[in-house]
Amino acid sequence: MSGIDAQPETHPEDRFAREVAERLVPRLGGRVPQQTIEEEARQTYRSLSEGARIHDFIPILGERDVFLRFRNSSA
């Protein structure tokens, strides 16, 4: 792709982190900053994918893990 609107290639964990944060920020009522969610999601993705032979369930398990970590967070 070329042009002004072309997006640079991202690593799978970056795409995962962005998508998780976009879904979780509203679910968490804005109590947790998007950047914090993204950082946690990246770490979670790396942890779950390290040594994994099957990657199909990493997104749903990772998102749930991140949500559970922050759901009772006050800030």
Distance bins in CASP14 RR format, pairs under 12 A and 6 or more apart:
PFRMAT RR
TARGET T0000
AUTHOR 0000-0000-0000
RMODE 2
METHOD distances of the structure
MODEL  1
1 7 1 0 0 1 0 0 0 0 0 0 0
1 8 0 0 0 0 1 0 0 0 0 0 0
1 9 0 0 0 0 1 0 0 0 0 0 0
7 14 0 0 0 0 0 1 0 0 0 0 0
7 15 0 0 0 0 0 1 0 0 0 0 0
7 18 0 0 0 0 0 1 0 0 0 0 0
8 14 0 0 0 0 1 0 0 0 0 0 0
8 15 0 0 0 0 0 1 0 0 0 0 0
9 15 0 0 0 0 1 0 0 0 0 0 0
10 16 0 0 0 0 1 0 0 0 0 0 0
10 17 0 0 0 0 1 0 0 0 0 0 0
10 18 1 0 0 1 0 0 0 0 0 0 0
10 19 0 0 0 0 0 1 0 0 0 0 0
10 38 0 0 0 0 0 1 0 0 0 0 0
10 42 0 0 0 0 0 1 0 0 0 0 0
11 17 0 0 0 0 1 0 0 0 0 0 0
11 18 0 0 0 0 0 1 0 0 0 0 0
11 42 0 0 0 0 1 0 0 0 0 0 0
11 45 0 0 0 0 1 0 0 0 0 0 0
11 46 0 0 0 0 1 0 0 0 0 0 0
11 49 0 0 0 0 0 1 0 0 0 0 0
12 18 0 0 0 0 0 1 0 0 0 0 0
12 19 0 0 0 0 0 1 0 0 0 0 0
12 41 0 0 0 0 0 1 0 0 0 0 0
12 42 0 0 0 0 0 1 0 0 0 0 0
12 45 1 0 0 1 0 0 0 0 0 0 0
12 46 0 0 0 0 1 0 0 0 0 0 0
12 48 0 0 0 0 0 1 0 0 0 0 0
12 49 1 0 0 1 0 0 0 0 0 0 0
12 52 0 0 0 0 0 1 0 0 0 0 0
12 55 0 0 0 0 1 0 0 0 0 0 0
12 58 0 0 0 0 1 0 0 0 0 0 0
12 59 0 0 0 0 1 0 0 0 0 0 0
13 19 0 0 0 0 0 1 0 0 0 0 0
13 20 0 0 0 0 0 1 0 0 0 0 0
13 38 0 0 0 0 1 0 0 0 0 0 0
13 39 0 0 0 0 0 1 0 0 0 0 0
13 40 0 0 0 0 0 1 0 0 0 0 0
13 41 1 0 0 1 0 0 0 0 0 0 0
13 42 1 0 1 0 0 0 0 0 0 0 0
13 43 0 0 0 0 1 0 0 0 0 0 0
13 44 0 0 0 0 1 0 0 0 0 0 0
13 45 1 0 1 0 0 0 0 0 0 0 0
13 46 1 0 1 0 0 0 0 0 0 0 0
13 47 0 0 0 0 0 1 0 0 0 0 0
13 48 0 0 0 0 1 0 0 0 0 0 0
13 49 1 0 0 1 0 0 0 0 0 0 0
13 50 0 0 0 0 0 1 0 0 0 0 0
13 55 0 0 0 0 0 1 0 0 0 0 0
13 58 0 0 0 0 1 0 0 0 0 0 0
13 59 0 0 0 0 0 1 0 0 0 0 0
13 62 0 0 0 0 0 1 0 0 0 0 0
14 20 0 0 0 0 0 1 0 0 0 0 0
14 21 0 0 0 0 0 1 0 0 0 0 0
14 38 0 0 0 0 1 0 0 0 0 0 0
14 39 0 0 0 0 0 1 0 0 0 0 0
14 41 0 0 0 0 1 0 0 0 0 0 0
14 42 1 0 0 1 0 0 0 0 0 0 0
14 45 0 0 0 0 1 0 0 0 0 0 0
14 46 0 0 0 0 0 1 0 0 0 0 0
15 21 0 0 0 0 0 1 0 0 0 0 0
15 22 0 0 0 0 0 1 0 0 0 0 0
15 38 0 0 0 0 0 1 0 0 0 0 0
15 41 0 0 0 0 0 1 0 0 0 0 0
15 42 0 0 0 0 0 1 0 0 0 0 0
15 45 0 0 0 0 1 0 0 0 0 0 0
15 58 0 0 0 0 0 1 0 0 0 0 0
15 59 0 0 0 0 1 0 0 0 0 0 0
16 22 0 0 0 0 0 1 0 0 0 0 0
16 23 0 0 0 0 0 1 0 0 0 0 0
16 24 0 0 0 0 0 1 0 0 0 0 0
16 37 0 0 0 0 0 1 0 0 0 0 0
16 38 0 0 0 0 1 0 0 0 0 0 0
16 40 0 0 0 0 0 1 0 0 0 0 0
16 41 1 0 0 1 0 0 0 0 0 0 0
16 42 1 0 0 1 0 0 0 0 0 0 0
16 43 0 0 0 0 0 1 0 0 0 0 0
16 44 0 0 0 0 1 0 0 0 0 0 0
16 45 1 0 1 0 0 0 0 0 0 0 0
16 46 0 0 0 0 1 0 0 0 0 0 0
16 47 0 0 0 0 0 1 0 0 0 0 0
16 48 0 0 0 0 1 0 0 0 0 0 0
16 49 0 0 0 0 1 0 0 0 0 0 0
16 55 0 0 0 0 0 1 0 0 0 0 0
16 58 1 0 0 1 0 0 0 0 0 0 0
16 59 1 0 0 1 0 0 0 0 0 0 0
16 60 0 0 0 0 0 1 0 0 0 0 0
16 61 0 0 0 0 0 1 0 0 0 0 0
16 62 1 0 0 1 0 0 0 0 0 0 0
16 63 0 0 0 0 1 0 0 0 0 0 0
16 65 0 0 0 0 0 1 0 0 0 0 0
16 66 0 0 0 0 1 0 0 0 0 0 0
17 23 0 0 0 0 0 1 0 0 0 0 0
17 24 0 0 0 0 0 1 0 0 0 0 0
17 34 0 0 0 0 1 0 0 0 0 0 0
17 35 0 0 0 0 1 0 0 0 0 0 0
17 36 0 0 0 0 0 1 0 0 0 0 0
17 37 1 0 0 1 0 0 0 0 0 0 0
17 38 1 0 1 0 0 0 0 0 0 0 0
17 39 1 0 0 1 0 0 0 0 0 0 0
17 40 0 0 0 0 1 0 0 0 0 0 0
17 41 1 1 0 0 0 0 0 0 0 0 0
17 42 1 0 1 0 0 0 0 0 0 0 0
17 43 0 0 0 0 1 0 0 0 0 0 0
17 44 0 0 0 0 1 0 0 0 0 0 0
17 45 1 0 0 1 0 0 0 0 0 0 0
17 46 0 0 0 0 0 1 0 0 0 0 0
17 59 0 0 0 0 0 1 0 0 0 0 0
17 62 0 0 0 0 0 1 0 0 0 0 0
17 63 0 0 0 0 0 1 0 0 0 0 0
17 66 0 0 0 0 1 0 0 0 0 0 0
18 24 0 0 0 0 0 1 0 0 0 0 0
18 25 0 0 0 0 0 1 0 0 0 0 0
18 34 0 0 0 0 1 0 0 0 0 0 0
18 35 0 0 0 0 0 1 0 0 0 0 0
18 37 0 0 0 0 1 0 0 0 0 0 0
18 38 1 0 0 1 0 0 0 0 0 0 0
18 39 0 0 0 0 0 1 0 0 0 0 0
18 41 0 0 0 0 1 0 0 0 0 0 0
18 42 0 0 0 0 1 0 0 0 0 0 0
18 45 0 0 0 0 0 1 0 0 0 0 0
18 63 0 0 0 0 0 1 0 0 0 0 0
19 25 0 0 0 0 0 1 0 0 0 0 0
19 34 0 0 0 0 0 1 0 0 0 0 0
19 37 0 0 0 0 0 1 0 0 0 0 0
19 38 0 0 0 0 1 0 0 0 0 0 0
19 41 0 0 0 0 1 0 0 0 0 0 0
19 42 0 0 0 0 0 1 0 0 0 0 0
19 45 0 0 0 0 0 1 0 0 0 0 0
19 59 1 0 0 1 0 0 0 0 0 0 0
19 60 0 0 0 0 0 1 0 0 0 0 0
19 62 0 0 0 0 0 1 0 0 0 0 0
19 63 0 0 0 0 1 0 0 0 0 0 0
19 66 0 0 0 0 0 1 0 0 0 0 0
20 27 0 0 0 0 0 1 0 0 0 0 0
20 28 0 0 0 0 0 1 0 0 0 0 0
20 32 0 0 0 0 0 1 0 0 0 0 0
20 34 0 0 0 0 1 0 0 0 0 0 0
20 36 0 0 0 0 0 1 0 0 0 0 0
20 37 1 0 0 1 0 0 0 0 0 0 0
20 38 1 0 0 1 0 0 0 0 0 0 0
20 39 0 0 0 0 0 1 0 0 0 0 0
20 40 0 0 0 0 1 0 0 0 0 0 0
20 41 1 0 1 0 0 0 0 0 0 0 0
20 42 0 0 0 0 1 0 0 0 0 0 0
20 43 0 0 0 0 0 1 0 0 0 0 0
20 44 0 0 0 0 1 0 0 0 0 0 0
20 45 0 0 0 0 1 0 0 0 0 0 0
20 58 0 0 0 0 0 1 0 0 0 0 0
20 59 0 0 0 0 1 0 0 0 0 0 0
20 60 0 0 0 0 0 1 0 0 0 0 0
20 61 0 0 0 0 0 1 0 0 0 0 0
20 62 1 0 0 1 0 0 0 0 0 0 0
20 63 1 0 1 0 0 0 0 0 0 0 0
20 64 0 0 0 0 1 0 0 0 0 0 0
20 65 0 0 0 0 1 0 0 0 0 0 0
20 66 1 0 1 0 0 0 0 0 0 0 0
20 67 0 0 0 0 1 0 0 0 0 0 0
20 69 0 0 0 0 0 1 0 0 0 0 0
20 70 0 0 0 0 0 1 0 0 0 0 0
21 27 0 0 0 0 0 1 0 0 0 0 0
21 28 0 0 0 0 1 0 0 0 0 0 0
21 30 0 0 0 0 0 1 0 0 0 0 0
21 32 0 0 0 0 1 0 0 0 0 0 0
21 33 0 0 0 0 1 0 0 0 0 0 0
21 34 1 0 1 0 0 0 0 0 0 0 0
21 35 1 0 0 1 0 0 0 0 0 0 0
21 36 0 0 0 0 1 0 0 0 0 0 0
21 37 1 0 1 0 0 0 0 0 0 0 0
21 38 1 0 1 0 0 0 0 0 0 0 0
21 39 0 0 0 0 1 0 0 0 0 0 0
21 40 0 0 0 0 1 0 0 0 0 0 0
21 41 1 0 0 1 0 0 0 0 0 0 0
21 42 0 0 0 0 1 0 0 0 0 0 0
21 44 0 0 0 0 0 1 0 0 0 0 0
21 63 0 0 0 0 1 0 0 0 0 0 0
21 66 0 0 0 0 1 0 0 0 0 0 0
21 67 0 0 0 0 0 1 0 0 0 0 0
21 70 0 0 0 0 0 1 0 0 0 0 0
22 28 0 0 0 0 0 1 0 0 0 0 0
22 34 1 0 0 1 0 0 0 0 0 0 0
22 37 0 0 0 0 1 0 0 0 0 0 0
22 38 0 0 0 0 1 0 0 0 0 0 0
22 41 0 0 0 0 0 1 0 0 0 0 0
22 63 0 0 0 0 0 1 0 0 0 0 0
23 29 0 0 0 0 0 1 0 0 0 0 0
23 34 0 0 0 0 0 1 0 0 0 0 0
23 37 0 0 0 0 1 0 0 0 0 0 0
23 38 0 0 0 0 0 1 0 0 0 0 0
23 41 0 0 0 0 0 1 0 0 0 0 0
23 59 0 0 0 0 0 1 0 0 0 0 0
23 60 0 0 0 0 0 1 0 0 0 0 0
23 62 0 0 0 0 0 1 0 0 0 0 0
23 63 1 0 0 1 0 0 0 0 0 0 0
23 64 0 0 0 0 0 1 0 0 0 0 0
23 66 0 0 0 0 1 0 0 0 0 0 0
23 67 0 0 0 0 1 0 0 0 0 0 0
24 30 0 0 0 0 1 0 0 0 0 0 0
24 31 0 0 0 0 0 1 0 0 0 0 0
24 32 1 0 0 1 0 0 0 0 0 0 0
24 33 0 0 0 0 0 1 0 0 0 0 0
24 34 0 0 0 0 1 0 0 0 0 0 0
24 36 0 0 0 0 0 1 0 0 0 0 0
24 37 1 0 1 0 0 0 0 0 0 0 0
24 38 0 0 0 0 1 0 0 0 0 0 0
24 40 0 0 0 0 1 0 0 0 0 0 0
24 41 0 0 0 0 1 0 0 0 0 0 0
24 44 0 0 0 0 0 1 0 0 0 0 0
24 62 0 0 0 0 0 1 0 0 0 0 0
24 63 1 0 0 1 0 0 0 0 0 0 0
24 64 0 0 0 0 0 1 0 0 0 0 0
24 65 0 0 0 0 0 1 0 0 0 0 0
24 66 1 0 0 1 0 0 0 0 0 0 0
24 67 1 0 1 0 0 0 0 0 0 0 0
24 68 0 0 0 0 0 1 0 0 0 0 0
24 69 0 0 0 0 0 1 0 0 0 0 0
24 70 1 0 0 1 0 0 0 0 0 0 0
24 71 0 0 0 0 1 0 0 0 0 0 0
24 73 0 0 0 0 0 1 0 0 0 0 0
25 31 0 0 0 0 1 0 0 0 0 0 0
25 32 1 0 0 1 0 0 0 0 0 0 0
25 33 0 0 0 0 1 0 0 0 0 0 0
25 34 1 0 1 0 0 0 0 0 0 0 0
25 35 0 0 0 0 0 1 0 0 0 0 0
25 36 0 0 0 0 1 0 0 0 0 0 0
25 37 1 0 0 1 0 0 0 0 0 0 0
25 38 0 0 0 0 1 0 0 0 0 0 0
25 41 0 0 0 0 0 1 0 0 0 0 0
25 66 0 0 0 0 0 1 0 0 0 0 0
25 67 0 0 0 0 0 1 0 0 0 0 0
25 70 0 0 0 0 0 1 0 0 0 0 0
26 32 0 0 0 0 0 1 0 0 0 0 0
26 34 0 0 0 0 0 1 0 0 0 0 0
26 37 0 0 0 0 0 1 0 0 0 0 0
26 67 0 0 0 0 0 1 0 0 0 0 0
27 37 0 0 0 0 0 1 0 0 0 0 0
27 63 0 0 0 0 1 0 0 0 0 0 0
27 64 0 0 0 0 0 1 0 0 0 0 0
27 66 0 0 0 0 0 1 0 0 0 0 0
27 67 1 0 0 1 0 0 0 0 0 0 0
27 68 0 0 0 0 0 1 0 0 0 0 0
27 70 0 0 0 0 1 0 0 0 0 0 0
27 71 0 0 0 0 1 0 0 0 0 0 0
27 73 0 0 0 0 0 1 0 0 0 0 0
28 34 0 0 0 0 1 0 0 0 0 0 0
28 36 0 0 0 0 0 1 0 0 0 0 0
28 37 1 0 0 1 0 0 0 0 0 0 0
28 40 0 0 0 0 0 1 0 0 0 0 0
28 63 0 0 0 0 0 1 0 0 0 0 0
28 66 0 0 0 0 1 0 0 0 0 0 0
28 67 1 0 0 1 0 0 0 0 0 0 0
28 68 0 0 0 0 0 1 0 0 0 0 0
28 69 0 0 0 0 0 1 0 0 0 0 0
28 70 1 0 1 0 0 0 0 0 0 0 0
28 71 1 0 0 1 0 0 0 0 0 0 0
28 72 0 0 0 0 1 0 0 0 0 0 0
28 73 1 0 0 1 0 0 0 0 0 0 0
28 74 0 0 0 0 0 1 0 0 0 0 0
28 75 0 0 0 0 0 1 0 0 0 0 0
29 37 0 0 0 0 0 1 0 0 0 0 0
29 67 0 0 0 0 0 1 0 0 0 0 0
29 70 0 0 0 0 0 1 0 0 0 0 0
29 71 0 0 0 0 0 1 0 0 0 0 0
29 73 0 0 0 0 0 1 0 0 0 0 0
29 74 0 0 0 0 0 1 0 0 0 0 0
29 75 0 0 0 0 0 1 0 0 0 0 0
30 36 0 0 0 0 0 1 0 0 0 0 0
30 37 0 0 0 0 1 0 0 0 0 0 0
30 70 0 0 0 0 1 0 0 0 0 0 0
30 71 0 0 0 0 0 1 0 0 0 0 0
30 73 0 0 0 0 1 0 0 0 0 0 0
30 74 0 0 0 0 0 1 0 0 0 0 0
30 75 0 0 0 0 1 0 0 0 0 0 0
31 37 0 0 0 0 0 1 0 0 0 0 0
31 70 1 0 0 1 0 0 0 0 0 0 0
31 71 0 0 0 0 1 0 0 0 0 0 0
31 72 0 0 0 0 1 0 0 0 0 0 0
31 73 1 0 1 0 0 0 0 0 0 0 0
31 74 1 0 0 1 0 0 0 0 0 0 0
31 75 1 0 0 1 0 0 0 0 0 0 0
32 38 0 0 0 0 0 1 0 0 0 0 0
32 39 0 0 0 0 0 1 0 0 0 0 0
32 40 0 0 0 0 1 0 0 0 0 0 0
32 41 0 0 0 0 0 1 0 0 0 0 0
32 66 0 0 0 0 1 0 0 0 0 0 0
32 67 0 0 0 0 1 0 0 0 0 0 0
32 69 0 0 0 0 1 0 0 0 0 0 0
32 70 1 0 1 0 0 0 0 0 0 0 0
32 71 0 0 0 0 1 0 0 0 0 0 0
32 72 0 0 0 0 0 1 0 0 0 0 0
32 73 1 0 1 0 0 0 0 0 0 0 0
32 74 0 0 0 0 1 0 0 0 0 0 0
32 75 1 0 0 1 0 0 0 0 0 0 0
33 39 0 0 0 0 1 0 0 0 0 0 0
33 40 0 0 0 0 0 1 0 0 0 0 0
33 70 0 0 0 0 0 1 0 0 0 0 0
33 73 0 0 0 0 0 1 0 0 0 0 0
33 75 0 0 0 0 1 0 0 0 0 0 0
34 40 0 0 0 0 0 1 0 0 0 0 0
34 41 0 0 0 0 0 1 0 0 0 0 0
34 66 0 0 0 0 0 1 0 0 0 0 0
34 70 0 0 0 0 0 1 0 0 0 0 0
35 41 0 0 0 0 0 1 0 0 0 0 0
35 42 0 0 0 0 0 1 0 0 0 0 0
36 42 0 0 0 0 0 1 0 0 0 0 0
36 43 0 0 0 0 0 1 0 0 0 0 0
36 66 0 0 0 0 1 0 0 0 0 0 0
36 69 0 0 0 0 0 1 0 0 0 0 0
36 70 1 0 0 1 0 0 0 0 0 0 0
36 73 0 0 0 0 1 0 0 0 0 0 0
36 75 0 0 0 0 1 0 0 0 0 0 0
37 43 0 0 0 0 0 1 0 0 0 0 0
37 44 0 0 0 0 0 1 0 0 0 0 0
37 62 0 0 0 0 0 1 0 0 0 0 0
37 63 0 0 0 0 0 1 0 0 0 0 0
37 65 0 0 0 0 0 1 0 0 0 0 0
37 66 1 0 0 1 0 0 0 0 0 0 0
37 67 0 0 0 0 1 0 0 0 0 0 0
37 69 0 0 0 0 1 0 0 0 0 0 0
37 70 1 0 0 1 0 0 0 0 0 0 0
37 71 0 0 0 0 0 1 0 0 0 0 0
37 73 0 0 0 0 0 1 0 0 0 0 0
38 44 0 0 0 0 0 1 0 0 0 0 0
38 45 0 0 0 0 0 1 0 0 0 0 0
38 66 0 0 0 0 1 0 0 0 0 0 0
38 70 0 0 0 0 0 1 0 0 0 0 0
39 45 0 0 0 0 0 1 0 0 0 0 0
39 46 0 0 0 0 0 1 0 0 0 0 0
39 66 0 0 0 0 1 0 0 0 0 0 0
39 69 0 0 0 0 0 1 0 0 0 0 0
39 70 0 0 0 0 0 1 0 0 0 0 0
40 46 0 0 0 0 0 1 0 0 0 0 0
40 47 0 0 0 0 0 1 0 0 0 0 0
40 62 0 0 0 0 1 0 0 0 0 0 0
40 63 0 0 0 0 0 1 0 0 0 0 0
40 65 0 0 0 0 1 0 0 0 0 0 0
40 66 1 0 1 0 0 0 0 0 0 0 0
40 67 0 0 0 0 0 1 0 0 0 0 0
40 68 0 0 0 0 0 1 0 0 0 0 0
40 69 1 0 0 1 0 0 0 0 0 0 0
40 70 1 0 0 1 0 0 0 0 0 0 0
40 73 0 0 0 0 0 1 0 0 0 0 0
41 47 0 0 0 0 0 1 0 0 0 0 0
41 48 0 0 0 0 0 1 0 0 0 0 0
41 58 0 0 0 0 0 1 0 0 0 0 0
41 59 0 0 0 0 1 0 0 0 0 0 0
41 61 0 0 0 0 0 1 0 0 0 0 0
41 62 1 0 0 1 0 0 0 0 0 0 0
41 63 1 0 0 1 0 0 0 0 0 0 0
41 64 0 0 0 0 0 1 0 0 0 0 0
41 65 0 0 0 0 1 0 0 0 0 0 0
41 66 1 0 1 0 0 0 0 0 0 0 0
41 67 0 0 0 0 1 0 0 0 0 0 0
41 69 0 0 0 0 1 0 0 0 0 0 0
41 70 0 0 0 0 0 1 0 0 0 0 0
42 48 0 0 0 0 0 1 0 0 0 0 0
42 49 0 0 0 0 0 1 0 0 0 0 0
42 62 0 0 0 0 0 1 0 0 0 0 0
42 66 0 0 0 0 1 0 0 0 0 0 0
43 49 0 0 0 0 0 1 0 0 0 0 0
43 50 0 0 0 0 0 1 0 0 0 0 0
43 62 0 0 0 0 0 1 0 0 0 0 0
43 65 0 0 0 0 0 1 0 0 0 0 0
43 66 0 0 0 0 1 0 0 0 0 0 0
43 69 0 0 0 0 0 1 0 0 0 0 0
44 50 0 0 0 0 0 1 0 0 0 0 0
44 58 0 0 0 0 1 0 0 0 0 0 0
44 59 0 0 0 0 0 1 0 0 0 0 0
44 60 0 0 0 0 0 1 0 0 0 0 0
44 61 0 0 0 0 1 0 0 0 0 0 0
44 62 1 0 1 0 0 0 0 0 0 0 0
44 63 0 0 0 0 1 0 0 0 0 0 0
44 64 0 0 0 0 1 0 0 0 0 0 0
44 65 1 0 1 0 0 0 0 0 0 0 0
44 66 1 0 1 0 0 0 0 0 0 0 0
44 67 0 0 0 0 0 1 0 0 0 0 0
44 68 0 0 0 0 0 1 0 0 0 0 0
44 69 0 0 0 0 1 0 0 0 0 0 0
44 70 0 0 0 0 0 1 0 0 0 0 0
45 52 0 0 0 0 0 1 0 0 0 0 0
45 55 0 0 0 0 1 0 0 0 0 0 0
45 58 1 0 0 1 0 0 0 0 0 0 0
45 59 0 0 0 0 1 0 0 0 0 0 0
45 60 0 0 0 0 0 1 0 0 0 0 0
45 61 0 0 0 0 1 0 0 0 0 0 0
45 62 1 0 0 1 0 0 0 0 0 0 0
45 63 0 0 0 0 1 0 0 0 0 0 0
45 65 0 0 0 0 1 0 0 0 0 0 0
45 66 0 0 0 0 1 0 0 0 0 0 0
46 52 0 0 0 0 0 1 0 0 0 0 0
46 58 0 0 0 0 0 1 0 0 0 0 0
46 62 0 0 0 0 0 1 0 0 0 0 0
47 58 0 0 0 0 1 0 0 0 0 0 0
47 61 0 0 0 0 0 1 0 0 0 0 0
47 62 0 0 0 0 1 0 0 0 0 0 0
47 65 0 0 0 0 1 0 0 0 0 0 0
47 66 0 0 0 0 0 1 0 0 0 0 0
48 54 0 0 0 0 0 1 0 0 0 0 0
48 55 0 0 0 0 1 0 0 0 0 0 0
48 56 0 0 0 0 0 1 0 0 0 0 0
48 57 0 0 0 0 1 0 0 0 0 0 0
48 58 1 0 1 0 0 0 0 0 0 0 0
48 59 0 0 0 0 1 0 0 0 0 0 0
48 60 0 0 0 0 0 1 0 0 0 0 0
48 61 1 0 0 1 0 0 0 0 0 0 0
48 62 1 0 1 0 0 0 0 0 0 0 0
48 63 0 0 0 0 0 1 0 0 0 0 0
48 64 0 0 0 0 0 1 0 0 0 0 0
48 65 1 0 0 1 0 0 0 0 0 0 0
48 66 0 0 0 0 0 1 0 0 0 0 0
49 55 1 0 0 1 0 0 0 0 0 0 0
49 56 0 0 0 0 0 1 0 0 0 0 0
49 57 0 0 0 0 0 1 0 0 0 0 0
49 58 1 0 1 0 0 0 0 0 0 0 0
49 59 0 0 0 0 0 1 0 0 0 0 0
49 61 0 0 0 0 0 1 0 0 0 0 0
49 62 0 0 0 0 1 0 0 0 0 0 0
50 58 0 0 0 0 0 1 0 0 0 0 0
51 58 0 0 0 0 0 1 0 0 0 0 0
52 58 1 0 0 1 0 0 0 0 0 0 0
52 61 0 0 0 0 0 1 0 0 0 0 0
52 62 0 0 0 0 0 1 0 0 0 0 0
54 61 0 0 0 0 0 1 0 0 0 0 0
55 61 0 0 0 0 0 1 0 0 0 0 0
55 62 0 0 0 0 0 1 0 0 0 0 0
57 63 0 0 0 0 0 1 0 0 0 0 0
57 64 0 0 0 0 0 1 0 0 0 0 0
57 65 0 0 0 0 0 1 0 0 0 0 0
58 64 0 0 0 0 0 1 0 0 0 0 0
58 65 0 0 0 0 0 1 0 0 0 0 0
58 66 0 0 0 0 0 1 0 0 0 0 0
59 65 0 0 0 0 0 1 0 0 0 0 0
59 66 0 0 0 0 0 1 0 0 0 0 0
60 66 0 0 0 0 0 1 0 0 0 0 0
60 67 0 0 0 0 0 1 0 0 0 0 0
61 67 0 0 0 0 0 1 0 0 0 0 0
61 68 0 0 0 0 0 1 0 0 0 0 0
62 68 0 0 0 0 1 0 0 0 0 0 0
62 69 0 0 0 0 0 1 0 0 0 0 0
63 69 0 0 0 0 0 1 0 0 0 0 0
63 70 0 0 0 0 0 1 0 0 0 0 0
64 70 0 0 0 0 0 1 0 0 0 0 0
64 71 0 0 0 0 0 1 0 0 0 0 0
65 71 0 0 0 0 0 1 0 0 0 0 0
66 73 0 0 0 0 0 1 0 0 0 0 0
67 73 0 0 0 0 0 1 0 0 0 0 0
END
